[in-house]
Amino acid sequence: MAIMITDECINCGACEPECPNTAIYEGGVEWNYAGGTALKEIPMEDGSVVDAKTPMEPVSNEFYYIVTNKCTECTGFHEEPQCAAVCPVDCCVEDPDNVETEDELVAKKAWLHGE
């Protein structure tokens, strides 16, 4: 399951540099699929293809946020999600709306990093 940052976030930024997928962004900052990954193009649900460097709207304008499609819970990199390990207020938690198996997380890591 992907990790999410709750509204208890104090915007300390400790989590952002810990993410091996560059899935964590400061509130209000646009994100893209290319950052921290090997992705060049992203197939969209409507069948179109988007350049991985295309800026996407921030998930949150107030707090640090995690892009679900880039979060692998650090699978294949670390024993546990590093954002949660360093968060001083324990606001990096499992996202109940985005449950994934370990096999799905491994496949997502391979997709992100071209393995």
N, C-alpha and C positions, 0 to 999 in steps of 0.2 A: 504494500500500500504506500502511496506517496506520502510525503511529509507536508504539513502545512504550518504556517505561522499564525498564531492566534492574535487577536487584538490586544493581548497583554504585552505585546512586543514593546520594548523600550528604545528601539532603533539604535542599539549599540553597534550593530554591524559585525559582531563577532562571528556570525554564521557564514556570511558571504564568502570570505576567502577559503573556507573549509570545504566548499562544495566542489567535487571533482568534475561535475557536469556543467558548472556555471549556471545552475538553475535558480540561484537566489539573487534577487535584485532589490535595491533600495526603493522604497515607496515613491511612486511617480515617475520612475525611470522606465523607458521603453526597453523591451528585451527582444532577442531574436534567437532562432534555433542554432545559428552558426557558432555563437560564442561558446568556447570550451568544448566544441564537438567537431566531428569530421563531416558534418552534414553540408551538402551543397544545395539540394532542392528538397522540398517537403510536399508530399502528396496530401492534398486537402480532402475533406469528406465529400465535397461537391465534385471531385474528379479533377479539379484544377491543380496545378503545380506552382508553388511559390518559392522564390529564391530564399535560401536559409538565412540570408542577411537582411531580409525585409523586417523593418521595425514593427513590433507588435505593441498593442496598448498595454499599459501597466495593469497588473492584476489588482493592485492596491495603490492608492495615492497617498495613504497615510503611514503604512508600516512596510517593513521589509516583507517580501513575498517570495514564494517558491512556485516556479512554473511546473505544474504537474507533469506535463509531457516530457520534461527533462529530468525529473527526479527519479532516481533509481534506489533511493535509501542507501546510497553508497555501496550497493551490491557490486562485488567484484573489485572494490577498492579498499574497503574497511569492514571491520566486524559489525559496526553499528553506524547509524546516521551521524555524521560528524557535526551537523548543525545542532542536533539535539544534545550532543555531548558537550558542546561549548556554550550553549545558551545559558546565561546567568539567571533567567527567570522562567525557564522550562516552558517556553511558548512554542517550541518546535515539536509538534506532536503528530501522530498518525492521522491521516485524513480519512475519515470513515466513508466519504463519498468517492474515494478513489482507491479501492482495494485491488491489489495485484499480488499474484503468487510469486514465489522466488524465481520460477522459470520465466515468468513474464518480465520481471525486473532484469534478469540476465539478458533476455532478448532485447530489451530496451537499451541496455548498456551497449550491446553489440551494434545496434542500429545507430546510436548516437556517435559511437567512436569508430565506426567502419570496420568492425572486427568480424 
